Amino acid sequence: MLQTFLQGFAVYFIIWWMTLFAVLPIGLRTQAEDDDIVLGTVPSAPTRFRAGFVFSLTTLISALIYGLWYACDNYFGWGFDALPQLGPSFY
């Protein structure tokens, strides 16, 4: 049971990490857009990083993706084994 939980958590963490990079630019305001460039920083640096918004939106979206993956795998049987094999088989 612990191994099943850890495998599910590993899949969720990978989905969460990939979703984080897709969510980071949502609602981002740069210093150049706000005309408030701090000396020593690049103009494309964010004016104000909203960590709470980014992490909660990432968690929500990745939970939906994980739930969809879980339902497809456990209830419909559409797992990674159901994908067609594109390369040669060596075994």
NORFEN-V412643 format. One record per backbone hydrogen bond with DSSP energy under -0.5 kcal/mol. NH is the residue of the N-H (numbers start at 1). CO is the residue of the C=O. Records with the same first field share a line. If there is no record, write none. Layout:
NH = CO / CO
This chain:
5 = 1
6 = 2
7 = 3
8 = 4
9 = 5
10 = 6
11 = 7
12 = 8
13 = 9
14 = 10
15 = 11
16 = 12
17 = 13
18 = 14
19 = 15
20 = 16
21 = 17
22 = 18
23 = 19
24 = 20
26 = 23
28 = 25
31 = 45
32 = 43
34 = 30
35 = 31 / 32
36 = 31
38 = 36
41 = 38
45 = 42
47 = 29
50 = 48
51 = 49
54 = 50
55 = 51
56 = 52
57 = 53
58 = 54
59 = 55
60 = 56
61 = 57
62 = 58
63 = 59
64 = 60
65 = 61
66 = 62
67 = 63
68 = 64
69 = 65
70 = 66
71 = 67
72 = 68
73 = 69
74 = 70
75 = 71
76 = 71
78 = 72
79 = 77
82 = 79
83 = 80
86 = 84
90 = 88
